[in-house]
């Protein structure tokens, strides 16, 4: 387990009222639109300096406590839901989740692997990270930066590490299903292209066709034309001979 930094992180934000197209003015000024929300807290729209946000996020990620300086008060929050432009990767919006430092909260903590698996390094297995984060409950200041998983315990292909195998901590309680697989090692399978060697079975004619006929297993243009003409003749309605 890696704890978040113990150094107090602060971030200055300003109240905003601009919405919609007018919000572009803020972005041109190097500001990011943001929202503060939380239980027993009236949602508030704010803006934050992009460079300051990036600097702080690099330290705390989404698990460390940040104190927002808003007007004359400090609001403890967690950074959540960063929205980026799909092309430019520019940060468009961010949510700040207000927290009570005296109350436990549930949040997702990322998983990080450490060590070397013998099943991978010596036996050619492939390591699969099947769960990227673990849900925990803890006091905000006790939330770990990430949960470390030692994969050196995996010796054979087919072995796995479940949530129930993770080390317990007095600082937090794991809420994710204990039977959920976090990491596993599977056999490496190479994709191969196999040429199609299927040989078509020869046509077998059990009875020689009579003169002027075509075998049932064959089809020629002449036979098709003859068959079509015969069908057309059959389809013609019968007409009575006119009286002389």
Secondary structure as UniProt FT lines:
FT   STRAND          2..3
FT   STRAND          9..15
FT   HELIX           20..22
FT   HELIX           23..28
FT   TURN            29..30
FT   STRAND          31..38
FT   TURN            39..40
FT   STRAND          41..49
FT   HELIX           50..60
FT   TURN            61..63
FT   STRAND          66..70
FT   TURN            71..72
FT   STRAND          73..84
FT   TURN            86..88
FT   STRAND          91..98
FT   TURN            101..102
FT   STRAND          104..114
FT   HELIX           118..121
FT   TURN            122..123
FT   STRAND          126..129
FT   STRAND          133..139
FT   HELIX           140..142
FT   STRAND          144..150
FT   HELIX           151..153
FT   TURN            157..158
FT   STRAND          160..162
FT   HELIX           163..165
FT   STRAND          172..174
FT   TURN            178..179
FT   STRAND          181..186
FT   TURN            211..212
FT   TURN            216..217
FT   HELIX           221..235
//
